Amino acid sequence: MLTQIAVLKGATVIGTTSSEAKAEIARKNGAAHIFGYEDFAERTRAVTDGRGASVVYDGVGKTTFDGDLEAVATRGTIVVVGNASGPVDPVDVNTLNTSGSLFLTRPTVADHVRTPEELRTHTDEIFGWIRSGDLKIDIGDRFPITEVAAAFTALESRATTGKIILEH
């Protein structure tokens, strides 16, 4: 969904994936370039004429963070949104300076949706895109609510794609 929203807002999306199957999903959702985790920083620099990405959204965490520092542009922003490979190691703030005066954040929804009005503004925009067909929701799997542990295991294994639905 993040890829689709970024494209809707005019971004050129560079994605990283662990498999060709996930790369195909990224392409379907509008990613212009898809690279593996091993060389994404170098390849991101190559497709941006050496500048790097303005923003890096990282849902993997520990194993990709050092590459994020290399892939992001001077005065760029790294947004750590997940830790599929484990949490990012503590960061020496001087690394942000020596890597190009970078910005780093680890947001949480609770700090960005603090009032009912903020929630309504965001949900109105998202549901508007869904109604118009501009944002497509992919349901990857369904689990009975009694198998919530299995759903979390599937998520943590990074074997899932799309949203997971828990059914009662």
C-alpha positions in Angstrom: 0.0 0.0 0.0 2.9 2.4 0.8 4.2 2.0 -2.8 0.8 2.7 -4.3 0.3 5.8 -2.0 3.8 7.1 -2.8 3.1 6.7 -6.6 -0.3 8.5 -6.1 1.5 11.4 -4.6 4.0 11.6 -7.5 7.0 9.7 -6.1 9.3 7.4 -8.1 9.5 4.3 -6.0 12.6 2.1 -5.6 11.7 -1.1 -3.8 13.8 -3.8 -2.2 12.7 -7.4 -1.8 13.9 -10.8 -0.8 12.5 -12.7 -3.8 11.4 -12.4 -7.4 7.8 -13.1 -6.4 7.8 -10.1 -4.1 9.5 -8.0 -6.8 6.6 -8.8 -9.1 4.1 -7.6 -6.5 6.2 -4.4 -6.1 6.1 -3.8 -9.8 2.3 -4.4 -9.9 1.9 -1.8 -7.2 3.9 0.8 -9.2 7.6 0.5 -8.1 9.8 1.8 -10.9 12.9 -0.1 -9.7 13.2 -3.2 -7.6 16.5 -4.4 -6.1 17.6 -7.2 -3.7 18.8 -6.4 -0.2 22.5 -7.1 -1.0 23.2 -4.2 -3.4 20.2 -1.9 -3.1 22.3 1.1 -1.9 24.7 1.0 -4.8 21.9 0.4 -7.3 19.7 3.2 -5.8 22.6 5.6 -6.2 23.0 4.4 -9.8 19.3 5.0 -10.8 19.3 8.4 -9.1 22.5 9.7 -10.9 24.4 9.4 -7.6 22.0 11.5 -5.5 20.3 8.7 -3.6 16.7 8.5 -2.4 15.0 11.5 -0.8 13.3 9.2 1.7 13.9 5.6 2.7 11.1 3.7 4.4 12.6 0.6 6.0 10.4 -2.2 7.2 13.2 -4.8 7.5 15.4 -3.1 10.1 18.6 -4.6 11.4 19.9 -6.2 8.1 19.1 -3.2 5.8 19.8 -0.1 8.0 23.5 0.3 7.0 22.4 0.2 3.4 19.8 2.8 4.1 22.5 5.2 5.2 24.3 4.6 1.9 21.1 4.8 -0.2 19.6 8.0 1.1 20.4 11.4 -0.4 22.2 14.2 1.5 19.7 15.8 3.8 17.4 12.8 3.2 15.2 11.0 5.7 15.2 7.4 6.9 11.9 6.2 8.3 12.2 2.9 10.1 8.7 1.5 10.1 9.4 -2.1 11.0 11.9 -4.6 12.2 11.3 -7.9 10.2 15.0 -8.8 10.6 15.2 -7.5 14.2 15.5 -4.0 15.6 18.1 -1.6 14.3 21.2 -1.4 16.5 21.6 1.8 18.5 22.7 4.6 16.2 25.6 7.0 16.9 24.0 10.4 16.0 27.3 11.5 14.4 26.6 8.9 11.8 23.7 11.0 10.6 26.1 14.0 10.2 28.9 12.1 8.4 26.4 10.3 6.1 25.0 13.6 4.7 23.2 15.5 7.5 20.4 12.9 7.5 17.1 12.8 9.4 16.0 9.6 11.1 12.7 8.7 12.6 10.9 5.7 14.1 7.2 6.8 14.0 4.2 5.3 15.7 0.6 5.7 14.6 -0.4 7.0 18.0 1.8 10.1 17.5 0.4 10.9 14.0 -3.2 10.3 14.7 -3.9 12.0 18.0 -7.4 13.3 17.5 -10.6 12.0 15.9 -10.2 14.8 13.3 -6.7 13.7 12.3 -8.0 10.1 12.0 -11.0 11.2 9.9 -8.7 13.2 7.6 -6.4 10.3 6.9 -9.1 7.7 6.6 -11.2 9.8 4.3 -8.3 10.1 2.0 -7.4 6.4 2.1 -11.0 5.2 1.7 -11.5 7.7 -1.2 -8.6 6.1 -3.0 -10.0 2.7 -2.4 -13.5 3.7 -3.6 -12.0 5.3 -6.8 -9.8 2.2 -7.4 -6.6 4.2 -7.1 -5.6 2.1 -4.1 -6.0 -1.6 -4.3 -6.0 -3.8 -1.2 -4.5 -7.3 -1.6 -5.7 -9.9 0.9 -2.9 -12.3 1.2 -4.3 -14.8 3.7 -7.1 -15.4 6.1 -6.9 -17.1 9.5 -9.6 -18.0 12.0 -9.3 -15.8 15.1 -8.5 -18.9 17.1 -5.3 -19.2 15.0 -4.0 -15.7 15.7 -0.6 -17.2 16.8 -0.3 -18.9 13.3 -1.1 -15.5 11.7 1.7 -13.8 13.6 4.1 -16.6 12.8 3.3 -16.2 9.1 3.9 -12.4 9.4 7.2 -12.8 11.3 8.5 -15.4 8.8 8.2 -12.7 6.1 6.5 -15.4 3.9 3.3 -13.4 3.6 2.3 -10.8 1.0 -0.8 -8.6 1.2 -2.9 -8.1 4.2 -3.8 -10.9 6.6 -7.5 -11.1 7.8 -8.4 -12.7 11.1 -12.0 -14.1 10.8 -14.4 -14.9 13.6 
